[in-house]
Amino acid sequence: MPGQPAHVERAPMICFSGVSKAYDGAWILKQIDLTVYKGEKIALMGYSGCGKTTMLRCINGLEQCSTGQLVVNGANLSNPDLDWNRFRAGIGMVFQQFNLFPHLTVLENIVLGPVKVKKMARAAAVEKAHQLLMQVGIGDKADFYPEKLSGGQKQRVAIARSLAMEPEILLLDEPTSALDPPMSREVLAVIEQVAAQGMTLVMVTHELRFVSHLADRLVFVDGGRVVEEGCPAAILSNPQQESTRRYLEIFEQ
């Protein structure tokens, strides 16, 4: 239940231990300590540039930690012998700007990963893709190219593409930021359906009402540090940190 301790008797899936990350000498993440448990729904919130997206990119190995240790689904990401293809096959990533292949149809965008990475038989991958397109509400768009889709439809394809890999962890980086309000509501409804299936989910978002009824835990990041975390309802109604309070005042307007 959102707002309740979701980590009770659950295995840790993502463990940041003293993680810092620097770009060109500037520290973007500073001593992050955070554990996400199996099946937990985490909302990462904070001002633009505070380090939220960098945290997601570190989780799936797109960025390497400068210091500290990050263990994801049992894999230590500092292990030089880590099989990155196998590791990333267990993590879905949905980006702000969709990142679909423009030269491939919707169906081929979804089928590509399972066939190339997981070596799934093409017929099985196609069947799975059609099922997922039905699940996200665009079953009639399989033969369309991305340029023919609305922003909300593209984002739903991106979600279906991630789910086709049958990930254990789903990362979402402000999946509604490029969408107008009606499209945002459509995409959020799809994410809510996915979350209900019990997948571990970490989502960067500014959607306060969505966070209040979906997330098990709200993690507020400021200046590269986790400054507040806990029950979403409690933080949204009574933030303990001044930076959190100022942020919420902006997005509640």
C-alpha positions in Angstrom: 0.0 0.0 0.0 1.5 3.4 -0.9 2.8 5.2 2.0 3.5 2.1 4.0 6.9 0.5 4.7 7.3 -1.4 1.4 10.7 -2.9 2.4 9.4 -5.3 5.1 10.7 -8.8 4.3 11.7 -7.8 0.8 15.1 -8.2 -0.8 17.1 -5.1 -1.6 17.2 -4.4 -5.4 19.2 -1.2 -5.6 21.7 -0.2 -3.0 23.6 3.1 -3.1 26.4 3.2 -0.5 28.3 6.5 -0.3 27.9 7.0 -4.0 29.3 10.2 -5.5 29.5 11.2 -9.2 31.6 14.0 -10.7 31.6 15.5 -14.2 34.6 17.6 -15.2 35.5 18.2 -11.5 31.9 19.2 -10.5 30.2 16.8 -8.1 26.7 16.0 -9.3 26.0 13.3 -6.7 27.4 13.6 -3.2 27.5 10.6 -0.8 24.2 9.0 -1.8 22.9 6.3 0.6 19.7 4.8 -0.6 18.2 1.3 -0.7 15.2 0.4 -2.9 13.5 -2.9 -2.1 12.0 -5.5 -4.4 8.5 -4.4 -5.6 8.9 -0.9 -4.1 7.7 2.2 -6.0 10.1 5.1 -5.5 9.4 8.7 -6.6 12.6 10.8 -7.1 11.8 14.5 -6.8 13.8 17.7 -6.8 14.8 20.7 -8.8 16.2 20.3 -12.3 20.0 19.6 -12.2 19.9 18.2 -8.7 21.1 14.7 -9.7 17.9 12.7 -10.2 18.6 11.6 -13.8 22.2 10.9 -12.9 21.0 8.5 -10.3 18.9 6.7 -12.8 21.8 6.6 -15.3 24.1 5.2 -12.6 21.5 2.4 -11.8 21.5 1.1 -15.3 25.2 1.7 -15.9 25.0 4.5 -18.4 27.2 6.4 -15.9 29.8 5.0 -13.6 30.0 6.1 -10.0 33.1 8.1 -9.1 33.2 6.9 -5.5 31.2 4.6 -3.3 29.4 1.3 -4.2 26.3 0.6 -6.2 24.7 -2.8 -6.2 21.7 -3.4 -8.5 19.8 -6.7 -8.5 22.8 -8.4 -6.9 25.4 -7.0 -9.3 28.2 -4.8 -8.1 28.5 -2.2 -10.8 32.2 -1.6 -10.1 33.0 -5.3 -10.9 35.2 -5.2 -14.0 34.0 -8.6 -15.1 30.3 -7.6 -15.1 28.4 -8.8 -18.2 26.7 -5.5 -19.0 24.4 -6.8 -21.7 23.0 -9.4 -19.4 22.8 -6.9 -16.6 20.9 -4.3 -18.6 18.5 -6.9 -20.0 17.0 -6.9 -16.5 16.4 -3.1 -16.3 13.9 -1.2 -18.3 14.5 2.5 -19.0 11.9 5.0 -20.2 13.4 8.4 -21.3 11.8 11.8 -21.4 12.2 12.0 -25.2 11.1 8.5 -26.0 14.3 7.5 -27.9 12.4 5.3 -30.5 14.1 4.3 -33.7 12.5 6.5 -36.3 13.3 4.1 -39.2 11.5 1.1 -37.5 7.8 0.6 -37.1 6.3 0.4 -33.6 6.3 -3.3 -33.7 9.9 -3.5 -34.8 10.9 -1.1 -32.1 9.5 -3.4 -29.5 10.7 -6.7 -31.0 14.3 -5.6 -31.6 15.5 -6.0 -28.0 14.0 -9.4 -27.1 15.3 -10.9 -30.4 18.8 -9.3 -30.5 19.6 -9.3 -26.7 17.5 -12.0 -25.2 17.7 -14.3 -28.3 13.9 -14.8 -28.2 12.3 -16.5 -31.2 10.9 -13.8 -33.5 7.4 -15.2 -33.5 7.3 -15.2 -29.7 8.6 -11.7 -29.6 6.0 -10.5 -32.1 3.2 -12.1 -30.1 4.5 -10.5 -26.9 4.8 -7.1 -28.6 1.2 -7.2 -29.8 0.1 -8.2 -26.2 2.0 -5.2 -24.8 0.6 -2.8 -27.3 -2.9 -3.9 -26.3 -1.9 -3.5 -22.6 -0.8 0.1 -23.2 -3.8 0.9 -25.3 -2.4 1.3 -28.8 -2.9 -2.2 -30.2 -3.8 -0.6 -33.6 -0.5 1.2 -34.0 1.9 -1.8 -34.6 2.6 -0.9 -38.2 2.9 2.8 -37.7 6.3 4.7 -37.7 7.1 6.9 -34.7 6.6 10.1 -36.8 2.9 9.3 -37.2 2.3 9.0 -33.5 1.4 11.6 -30.9 3.8 12.3 -28.0 1.6 10.2 -25.6 1.5 7.3 -28.1 5.3 7.4 -28.5 5.8 7.3 -24.7 3.4 4.3 -24.5 5.5 2.5 -27.1 8.6 3.3 -25.1 7.0 1.7 -22.0 5.9 -1.3 -24.0 9.5 -1.6 -25.4 10.9 -1.7 -21.9 8.4 -4.2 -20.7 9.1 -6.5 -23.7 12.5 -7.2 -22.1 10.7 -8.5 -19.0 12.8 -6.3 -16.6 12.9 -6.7 -12.9 13.4 -3.0 -12.4 11.8 -0.2 -14.4 13.3 3.3 -14.4 11.3 6.3 -15.7 12.9 9.7 -16.3 10.2 12.3 -16.2 8.1 10.3 -18.7 5.4 13.0 -18.9 7.6 16.1 -19.1 7.3 16.4 -22.9 3.5 15.9 -22.9 0.5 18.1 -22.6 -1.9 17.5 -19.7 -4.3 15.1 -21.5 -1.4 13.0 -22.9 0.2 13.0 -19.4 -2.9 11.6 -17.9 -2.9 8.8 -20.5 0.7 7.9 -19.9 0.4 8.0 -16.1 -2.6 5.7 -16.3 -0.4 3.2 -18.1 2.4 3.5 -15.6 -0.1 3.0 -12.8 -1.1 -0.3 -14.5 2.5 -1.4 -14.7 3.2 -0.5 -11.1 0.2 -2.6 -10.0 2.0 -5.7 -11.4 4.6 -5.6 -8.6 7.6 -4.5 -10.5 10.3 -2.5 -8.8 9.9 1.0 -10.1 12.0 4.2 -9.7 10.4 7.3 -11.3 11.7 10.8 -11.6 8.6 13.0 -11.7 7.0 16.3 -10.7 3.5 14.9 -10.7 2.5 15.5 -7.1 -0.9 14.0 -7.2 0.4 10.9 -9.0 3.1 10.4 -6.4 0.7 10.7 -3.5 -1.3 7.7 -4.5 1.3 5.5 -6.4 4.6 5.8 -4.6 5.6 3.8 -1.5 8.3 6.3 -0.8 9.2 9.8 -1.9 12.9 10.6 -2.1 13.8 14.3 -2.4 17.1 15.2 -3.8 18.8 18.6 -3.5 22.3 19.6 -4.6 23.2 16.0 -5.3 22.2 14.7 -1.9 19.1 12.9 -0.5 17.8 15.4 1.9 14.5 13.9 2.8 12.7 10.6 2.2 9.7 8.8 3.6 5.9 8.4 3.2 4.7 10.6 0.3 1.6 11.8 2.1 3.6 12.9 5.1 6.3 14.7 3.1 3.8 16.3 0.7 1.7 17.6 3.6 4.5 18.5 6.1 8.0 18.6 4.5 10.8 18.8 7.1 13.4 20.4 4.9 13.2 24.0 3.7 14.3 23.0 0.2 11.5 20.5 0.0 9.0 23.0 1.2 10.0 25.6 -1.4 9.9 23.0 -4.2 6.4 21.8 -3.2 5.2 25.4 -3.1 6.2 25.9 -6.7 4.6 22.7 -8.0 1.4 23.1 -6.0 0.6 26.4 -7.6 
